[in-house]
Amino acid sequence: MEKRLFLVFCLFLILFLSITLRLFYWQVASFESLKLIALQQTNISSVIKAGRGSIFSADNSPLVINQPAYLVFAEPKNIKDKQSTIGKLAEILSLDAASVSAKFTTDKLSWIPIAEKVEAETAEKLNTAKLAGIGLAQDDKRFYPEASMAAHLLGFVGKNQNGEDQGYFGLEGYYDDQLKGRNGYLKEDRDISGNPIIAGERTFVEAEKGRDLILSLDRTVQYIIEDKLKKGLEKYGAIGGSVIVMDPYKGSILGMASMPGYDPSKRLEFDLSLYKNPAISSSFEPGSTFKVLVMAAAVNENKVEADTEFDEKGPVEIGKYQIKTWNQEYHGRIKVPEIIQYSSNVGMVFIGEKLGSENLLKYIRDLGFGQLTDIDLQDEGTPSLRPIDKWYAIDFATTSFGQGIAATPLQMIRAVAAIANGGELVKPSVVSKIRDNNGKIISLDHKIERRIYNTESASLVKEMMVQAVEKGETKFLKPIGIRVAGKTGTAQIPIAGHYDTEKTIASFVGFLPADKPKFIMLVTLREPTSSPWGSETAAPLFFTIARDLIAYFKIQ
């Protein structure tokens, strides 16, 4: 009997000790972790997503705004019939059932994203279907009122590696921090059923919408250049092209178009290579448009004057190389302005020699070649300059007429703008103002980088460019009664150490009215097939666009 009582006592003692130890574990040893779990279950935090800022043209017309959209997600533990749910999801979202099913790779996840940026109409269908375990969260998408207009300039919004919205390319990429705003949140105590506790703690931080961007881009100018560029590519059989229109005094971009392009609202349907903006990232050898920069440098250094003469009697020998005029015509004794008028490669070798190799390299660097312009667009690129010890006599000679040196279209128009505005290198920009949540406008300053040419030198070369238009190959293209300063360019495309004899990049850069320009414009066409020459492709396109801009700006 005593033995049996002892066994019962031992069992009760063991049970008591087990309960005591368990209580100690729960109430003392695991107090902090259990407290955290309890807080997580009763103190609920909800993220309030910030709206992204909008983008407007110079006249305050919307180019990019937000449109209500939703993220569709699944909570597998709450789904009663997975196969039926997958089938209905696929039907409503117009997705392949297999692709939806593939998202349910494991039952261990408590939350699975199914589809992003779903339109309100589709979201309403999901709400009506009342699918258990399927939910919606606000996930606004970008809407483009002007469709694909200025796509390269604007960029787009995608998801980063954390599944968050992020801007890529163009303005969306460059100004991502300004546009995305700051998320808010709501923290509140709830009971076990998920209902708010009236006497509980509640913290609310309002979301701060992103800032709006107001551009210097003129919507009408952008429409004109895109329309004319598209027609120009077809007319001249070019595989691509760019047009930039800029205020030469401020560096403000009034219009920028490159083709082929893409539609940011359907970007996944386009090749990734089309996302890059060729106007700021692709390089080309500028050819004869570069001549005016070298000429301006020589004039600025007092190496030549307007009445300096040169004997264009034939090809010039540089070591084992022979340099000829583009049409193999020679004019005998000519003056410096006629070198630009005739676009003489031989004459420019003479100008380059007068300027000197050290000065030539100095001006190339001062004009910003080989360096980013720091325009406020993501993914700008620049071709690098060859190392100083890799420059030979033939390189200095060919650079004087724009071959053997590469630039982006943006670098080129910026450099020529220094002639148009009287000698100053400006920093190009797209955004002119930023508007915060309170409607406060922050105007962005225009930056002058440095003076390149004195006013007299710039004026002299400007007049040479006017005469090149008045008396050169483009004389029948210019509008009557308006002085236009311009220069054609034709450059062969370098391929594997040599130049392709059949493929060229044609260009024309010009500004008007010449004496006080309203705008400067650069047109480039890649591999035109109707004619390889800039005077027969890029120049006509330039003047076609210019006529519309003259009417729009009421230039007289």
QUITA-V974471 format. One line per field, one symbol per residue. ss: DSSP state (@ for helix, = for strand, . for the rest). Layout:
ss=???
//
This chain:
ss=.@@@@@@@@@@@@@@@@@@@@@@@@@@@@.@@@@@@@@@@@@======......==.....======.======.@@@...@@@@@@@@@@@@...@@@@@..........========@@@@@@@@@@....=====..===.......@@@@.====.....====.@@@@@.@@@@@.=.=======.....=.....====..=...====...@@@@@@@@@@@@@@@@@@...=======.....========....@@@@@@..@@@@..@@@@.==..@@@@@@@@@@@@@@........====...===..===........====@@@@@@...@@@@@@@@@@@.@@@@@@@@@@...........=.........@@@..@@@@@@@.......==@@@@@@@@@@@@...===..=.=====.....===....====...@@@@@@@@@@@@@@@@@............============..===============......========.......@@@.@@@@@@@@@@@@@@@@...
//
